Amino acid sequence: MTRPVKRSILLTVLLLIITISTGCSTTRSNSRADELPILSQDELIRPYIKLGRIQVTREVYGADYAVSPDITAWGLSAVRQEAAKLGADAVMLPEVTGRTTTSGIFPLTEYRATGFAIKFK
């Protein structure tokens, strides 16, 4: 093998390792967000106000190696993080969905997590 070919192979492998290890996730771990409870309508016994509806969408072309196989955990974590940014005390009525379509020969998967950020009175 010639020297330029070896360099290009080495560079390709290095970039692949960096891409896989860092991932493409835009969510960050936040200790306050991890503590926010997820509540159903029946669990709300205190008066509260709705701060807003939260919707987080993630589109993935091809295979998605950056998100763990547990999409529900990803969705709940993403909704909690957005609720924490609003100063919420809890998240109610969470829903995590996903659908796959094909664009040409490449699959497109869209994950959507929704919920309501609430603050207790």
N, CA, C and O of each residue as an XYZ file, in Angstrom:
484
protein
N       0.836     -1.179      0.000
C       0.000      0.000      0.000
C       0.881      1.243      0.000
O       1.935      1.280      0.635
N       0.435      2.236     -0.710
C       1.206      3.468     -0.754
C       0.890      4.319      0.471
O      -0.107      4.109      1.161
N       1.742      5.254      0.710
C       1.603      6.109      1.890
C       0.322      6.949      1.866
O      -0.336      7.023      2.904
N      -0.086      7.595      0.749
C      -1.336      8.354      0.734
C      -2.576      7.487      0.995
O      -3.533      7.946      1.618
N      -2.557      6.254      0.527
C      -3.691      5.349      0.755
C      -3.782      5.000      2.237
O      -4.875      4.974      2.804
N      -2.643      4.734      2.861
C      -2.631      4.419      4.294
C      -3.146      5.603      5.109
O      -3.915      5.429      6.054
N      -2.719      6.795      4.739
C      -3.175      7.997      5.455
C      -4.686      8.185      5.322
O      -5.362      8.503      6.300
N      -5.209      7.989      4.122
C      -6.645      8.192      3.927
C      -7.455      7.148      4.688
O      -8.522      7.462      5.217
N      -6.971      5.926      4.750
C      -7.660      4.887      5.522
C      -7.610      5.219      7.004
O      -8.617      5.096      7.701
N      -6.461      5.633      7.487
C      -6.307      6.002      8.888
C      -7.211      7.181      9.244
O      -7.851      7.175     10.296
N      -7.267      8.174      8.389
C      -8.112      9.339      8.635
C      -9.587      8.959      8.647
O     -10.347      9.450      9.482
N      -9.993      8.096      7.738
C     -11.387      7.646      7.690
C     -11.766      6.893      8.959
O     -12.833      7.133      9.525
N     -10.907      5.989      9.410
C     -11.166      5.226     10.628
C     -11.222      6.159     11.833
O     -12.087      5.996     12.694
N     -10.329      7.119     11.910
C     -10.300      8.066     13.013
C     -11.586      8.894     13.057
O     -12.168      9.077     14.126
N     -12.026      9.388     11.914
C     -13.266     10.166     11.867
C     -14.477      9.318     12.249
O     -15.386      9.804     12.921
N     -14.492      8.079     11.831
C     -15.588      7.183     12.181
C     -15.632      6.937     13.683
O     -16.712      6.941     14.274
N     -14.495      6.726     14.301
C     -14.439      6.511     15.747
C     -14.903      7.746     16.494
O     -15.657      7.634     17.460
N     -14.469      8.915     16.067
C     -14.890     10.158     16.720
C     -16.388     10.362     16.584
O     -17.046     10.753     17.547
N     -16.933     10.106     15.413
C     -18.362     10.291     15.184
C     -19.189      9.345     16.039
O     -20.193      9.756     16.621
N     -18.783      8.089     16.124
C     -19.539      7.120     16.912
C     -19.436      7.419     18.399
O     -20.428      7.296     19.117
N     -18.262      7.807     18.877
C     -18.088      8.020     20.312
C     -18.755      9.295     20.800
O     -19.236      9.329     21.933
N     -18.801     10.340     19.989
C     -19.408     11.586     20.447
C     -20.892     11.618     20.201
O     -21.613     12.264     20.961
N     -21.388     10.951     19.175
C     -22.818     10.946     18.875
C     -23.264     12.289     18.347
O     -22.461     13.210     18.195
N     -24.562     12.396     18.066
C     -25.113     13.628     17.529
C     -26.237     14.165     18.389
O     -27.013     15.009     17.940
N     -26.333     13.698     19.597
C     -27.435     14.099     20.451
C     -27.263     15.542     20.903
O     -26.163     15.978     21.242
N     -28.377     16.276     20.902
C     -28.329     17.663     21.336
C     -28.809     17.831     22.765
O     -28.782     18.940     23.298
N     -29.249     16.745     23.399
C     -29.716     16.848     24.772
C     -28.544     16.671     25.717
O     -27.637     15.885     25.444
N     -28.556     17.381     26.806
C     -27.490     17.309     27.795
C     -28.079     16.866     29.121
O     -29.242     17.138     29.421
N     -27.279     16.194     29.896
C     -27.740     15.738     31.199
C     -27.819     16.922     32.150
O     -26.902     17.740     32.217
N     -28.912     17.003     32.875
C     -29.129     18.086     33.810
C     -29.716     17.473     35.066
O     -30.764     16.831     35.001
N     -29.063     17.656     36.220
C     -29.539     17.010     37.441
C     -30.935     17.489     37.824
O     -31.737     16.691     38.311
N     -31.246     18.757     37.621
C     -32.589     19.276     37.932
C     -33.624     18.626     37.024
O     -34.707     18.270     37.490
N     -33.323     18.465     35.755
C     -34.268     17.863     34.810
C     -34.512     16.395     35.146
O     -35.628     15.905     34.972
N     -33.496     15.688     35.621
C     -33.659     14.279     35.958
C     -34.563     14.082     37.167
O     -35.122     13.002     37.353
N     -34.711     15.120     37.992
C     -35.529     15.024     39.199
C     -37.000     15.368     38.956
O     -37.837     15.085     39.813
N     -37.334     15.965     37.825
C     -38.724     16.338     37.577
C     -39.596     15.096     37.472
O     -39.294     14.189     36.696
N     -40.680     15.049     38.248
C     -41.553     13.879     38.156
C     -42.419     13.907     36.902
O     -42.768     14.970     36.388
N     -42.749     12.729     36.430
C     -43.691     12.554     35.327
C     -45.004     12.120     35.969
O     -45.060     11.081     36.627
N     -46.065     12.913     35.782
C     -47.335     12.652     36.449
C     -48.457     12.417     35.452
O     -48.487     13.008     34.373
N     -49.391     11.531     35.839
C     -50.605     11.357     35.056
C     -51.674     12.297     35.624
O     -51.467     12.919     36.666
N     -52.794     12.395     34.948
C     -53.872     13.287     35.390
C     -54.384     12.871     36.772
O     -54.755     13.734     37.569
N     -54.411     11.582     37.070
C     -54.912     11.088     38.357
C     -53.977     11.432     39.515
O     -54.424     11.521     40.658
N     -52.722     11.619     39.246
C     -51.747     11.893     40.305
C     -51.689     13.361     40.707
O     -51.023     13.702     41.684
N     -52.364     14.225     39.984
C     -52.333     15.655     40.274
C     -53.408     15.998     41.302
O     -54.586     16.125     40.969
N     -52.982     16.148     42.559
C     -53.940     16.475     43.609
C     -53.769     17.915     44.088
O     -54.644     18.442     44.775
N     -52.679     18.544     43.742
C     -52.435     19.943     44.103
C     -52.825     20.841     42.948
O     -52.760     20.421     41.793
N     -53.236     22.086     43.239
C     -53.526     23.023     42.143
C     -52.239     23.360     41.382
O     -51.158     23.429     41.966
N     -52.377     23.565     40.080
C     -51.214     23.832     39.242
C     -51.624     24.744     38.085
O     -52.808     24.929     37.802
N     -50.618     25.301     37.432
C     -50.837     26.052     36.195
C     -49.981     25.406     35.107
O     -48.882     24.914     35.364
N     -50.510     25.421     33.900
C     -49.748     24.890     32.763
C     -48.825     25.979     32.245
O     -49.268     27.077     31.909
N     -47.555     25.670     32.186
C     -46.585     26.612     31.632
C     -46.547     26.525     30.112
O     -46.234     27.503     29.434
N     -46.864     25.366     29.588
C     -46.873     25.209     28.136
C     -46.762     23.760     27.724
O     -46.418     22.883     28.517
N     -47.061     23.538     26.467
C     -46.936     22.204     25.880
C     -45.535     22.086     25.294
O     -45.062     22.982     24.594
N     -44.890     20.986     25.586
C     -43.530     20.753     25.109
C     -43.581     19.682     24.029
O     -44.256     18.662     24.172
N     -42.857     19.933     22.950
C     -42.738     18.944     21.885
C     -41.297     18.918     21.411
O     -40.755     19.940     20.990
N     -40.685     17.757     21.480
C     -39.311     17.570     21.032
C     -39.350     16.574     19.880
O     -39.921     15.492     20.010
N     -38.743     16.938     18.753
C     -38.744     16.088     17.569
C     -37.315     15.778     17.169
O     -36.437     16.640     17.224
N     -37.098     14.555     16.771
C     -35.777     14.137     16.290
C     -35.979     13.370     14.999
O     -36.701     12.373     14.973
N     -35.348     13.827     13.926
C     -35.409     13.148     12.638
C     -34.086     12.437     12.394
O     -33.015     13.013     12.584
N     -34.168     11.196     11.976
C     -32.978     10.387     11.763
C     -33.036      9.805     10.357
O     -34.013      9.154      9.987
N     -31.998     10.041      9.586
C     -31.879      9.469      8.251
C     -30.987      8.247      8.343
O     -29.859      8.338      8.826
N     -31.476      7.110      7.887
C     -30.707      5.873      7.972
C     -30.784      5.312      9.378
O     -31.806      5.450     10.051
N     -29.706      4.678      9.826
C     -29.664      4.079     11.155
C     -29.297      5.131     12.189
O     -28.499      6.028     11.914
N     -29.879      5.022     13.377
C     -29.618      5.979     14.450
C     -28.861      5.282     15.572
O     -29.450      4.572     16.386
N     -27.551      5.493     15.606
C     -26.728      4.870     16.632
C     -26.507      5.773     17.837
O     -25.991      5.314     18.856
N     -26.886      7.051     17.745
C     -26.649      7.989     18.842
C     -27.702      7.874     19.933
O     -27.435      8.224     21.083
N     -28.896      7.390     19.595
C     -29.966      7.243     20.581
C     -29.969      5.810     21.063
O     -29.849      4.876     20.270
N     -30.106      5.641     22.361
C     -30.162      4.285     22.901
C     -31.404      3.577     22.372
O     -32.338      4.229     21.906
N     -31.421      2.256     22.440
C     -32.575      1.524     21.929
C     -33.873      1.854     22.658
O     -34.955      1.634     22.113
N     -33.785      2.377     23.876
C     -34.982      2.714     24.638
C     -35.425      4.132     24.282
O     -35.021      5.099     24.928
N     -36.247      4.242     23.260
C     -36.703      5.541     22.768
C     -37.594      6.236     23.795
O     -37.599      7.465     23.873
N     -38.343      5.472     24.581
C     -39.196      6.071     25.608
C     -38.354      6.814     26.640
O     -38.707      7.923     27.039
N     -37.259      6.224     27.070
C     -36.373      6.891     28.033
C     -35.791      8.160     27.428
O     -35.694      9.180     28.110
N     -35.399      8.112     26.147
C     -34.890      9.309     25.479
C     -35.954     10.402     25.459
O     -35.662     11.556     25.770
N     -37.188     10.046     25.095
C     -38.262     11.029     24.994
C     -38.598     11.667     26.326
O     -38.770     12.883     26.405
N     -38.695     10.862     27.375
C     -39.006     11.413     28.695
C     -37.890     12.323     29.190
O     -38.153     13.363     29.793
N     -36.656     11.935     28.938
C     -35.524     12.770     29.337
C     -35.532     14.108     28.590
O     -35.278     15.155     29.186
N     -35.822     14.072     27.296
C     -35.859     15.299     26.500
C     -36.972     16.232     26.965
O     -36.770     17.443     27.046
N     -38.149     15.677     27.271
C     -39.266     16.504     27.754
C     -38.943     17.087     29.123
O     -39.251     18.248     29.393
N     -38.326     16.290     29.987
C     -37.930     16.797     31.309
C     -36.937     17.955     31.190
O     -37.049     18.946     31.911
N     -35.981     17.832     30.293
C     -34.982     18.891     30.131
C     -35.613     20.187     29.650
O     -35.255     21.265     30.124
N     -36.550     20.090     28.713
C     -37.214     21.294     28.220
C     -38.108     21.897     29.297
O     -38.205     23.120     29.399
N     -38.757     21.070     30.098
C     -39.596     21.565     31.194
C     -38.740     22.264     32.250
O     -39.156     23.276     32.814
N     -37.567     21.738     32.515
C     -36.666     22.364     33.488
C     -36.242     23.749     33.013
O     -36.072     24.654     33.830
N     -36.069     23.927     31.706
C     -35.721     25.240     31.167
C     -36.821     26.259     31.417
O     -36.549     27.450     31.561
N     -38.077     25.786     31.469
C     -39.207     26.678     31.728
C     -39.429     26.917     33.217
O     -40.268     27.737     33.588
N     -38.700     26.223     34.065
C     -38.869     26.364     35.506
C     -40.036     25.552     36.045
O     -40.636     25.925     37.053
N     -40.359     24.461     35.395
C     -41.500     23.634     35.790
C     -41.180     22.809     37.032
O     -40.021     22.537     37.342
N     -42.248     22.418     37.736
C     -42.125     21.524     38.885
C     -42.352     20.070     38.498
O     -41.913     19.160     39.201
N     -43.043     19.849     37.369
C     -43.341     18.479     36.926
C     -43.737     18.500     35.455
O     -43.933     19.557     34.854
N     -43.848     17.298     34.897
C     -44.327     17.114     33.527
C     -45.543     16.205     33.616
O     -45.512     15.184     34.302
N     -46.610     16.576     32.923
C     -47.786     15.714     32.942
C     -48.147     15.261     31.539
O     -47.845     15.929     30.550
N     -48.799     14.113     31.480
C     -49.297     13.520     30.244
C     -48.225     13.389     29.160
O     -48.408     13.907     28.058
N     -47.113     12.709     29.448
C     -46.090     12.532     28.415
C     -46.516     11.497     27.372
O     -47.274     10.572     27.665
N     -46.017     11.673     26.166
C     -46.278     10.732     25.082
C     -45.057     10.696     24.180
O     -44.544     11.740     23.777
N     -44.598      9.506     23.866
C     -43.446      9.323     22.987
C     -43.886      8.449     21.819
O     -44.384      7.341     22.017
N     -43.699      8.954     20.600
C     -44.090      8.210     19.412
C     -42.942      8.201     18.407
O     -41.994      8.979     18.517
N     -43.045      7.324     17.445
C     -42.064      7.259     16.376
C     -42.706      6.689     15.131
O     -43.589      5.835     15.205
N     -42.255      7.168     13.992
C     -42.751      6.613     12.735
C     -41.624      6.632     11.725
O     -40.754      7.503     11.754
N     -41.655      5.654     10.828
C     -40.620      5.517      9.812
C     -41.244      5.611      8.431
O     -42.252      4.966      8.144
N     -40.635      6.416      7.588
C     -41.028      6.510      6.189
C     -39.776      6.293      5.344
O     -38.661      6.287      5.865
N     -39.962      6.119      4.067
C     -38.821      5.927      3.177
C     -38.769      7.067      2.184
O     -39.748      7.359      1.497
N     -37.615      7.706      2.116
C     -37.383      8.782      1.172
C     -36.395      8.255      0.134
O     -35.184      8.253      0.358
N     -36.918      7.819     -0.981
C     -36.046      7.182     -1.973
C     -35.649      5.824     -1.466
O     -36.501      4.955     -1.282
N     -34.358      5.622     -1.235
C     -33.896      4.337     -0.704
C     -33.483      4.452      0.765
O     -33.151      3.444      1.389
N     -33.499      5.662      1.324
C     -33.076      5.871      2.704
C     -34.276      5.961      3.630
O     -35.214      6.709      3.354
N     -34.262      5.201      4.736
C     -35.355      5.320      5.697
C     -35.212      6.600      6.521
O     -34.104      7.018      6.857
N     -36.333      7.202      6.833
C     -36.381      8.399      7.679
C     -37.249      8.057      8.874
O     -38.416      7.702      8.712
N     -36.695      8.160     10.066
C     -37.437      7.896     11.290
C     -37.589      9.203     12.041
O     -36.623      9.944     12.224
N     -38.822      9.482     12.480
C     -39.095     10.685     13.248
C     -39.598     10.268     14.617
O     -40.620      9.591     14.736
N     -38.873     10.677     15.653
C     -39.273     10.430     17.025
C     -39.854     11.730     17.572
O     -39.295     12.805     17.352
N     -40.973     11.631     18.283
C     -41.610     12.827     18.842
C     -42.001     12.556     20.285
O     -42.665     11.564     20.586
N     -41.581     13.452     21.177
C     -41.935     13.369     22.589
C     -42.697     14.638     22.959
O     -42.244     15.743     22.661
N     -43.841     14.486     23.603
C     -44.657     15.629     24.002
C     -45.047     15.498     25.472
O     -44.984     14.412     26.049
N     -45.443     16.599     26.059
C     -45.923     16.640     27.437
C     -46.242     18.065     27.807
O     -45.978     18.987     27.035
N     -46.813     18.256     28.993
C     -47.145     19.586     29.486
C     -46.270     19.907     30.687
O     -46.183     19.122     31.631
N     -45.625     21.065     30.645
C     -44.846     21.546     31.785
C     -45.813     22.245     32.727
O     -46.590     23.101     32.305
N     -45.764     21.875     34.019
C     -46.675     22.483     34.993
C     -45.887     23.024     36.183
O     -44.786     22.563     36.484
N     -46.470     23.997     36.839
C     -45.901     24.592     38.049
C     -46.996     24.559     39.107
O     -48.124     24.978     38.849
N     -46.667     24.065     40.293
C     -47.646     23.996     41.373
C     -47.853     25.373     41.987
O     -46.920     26.168     42.109
N     -49.106     25.637     42.371
C     -49.423     26.935     43.005
C     -49.031     26.936     44.449
O     -49.220     27.938     45.140
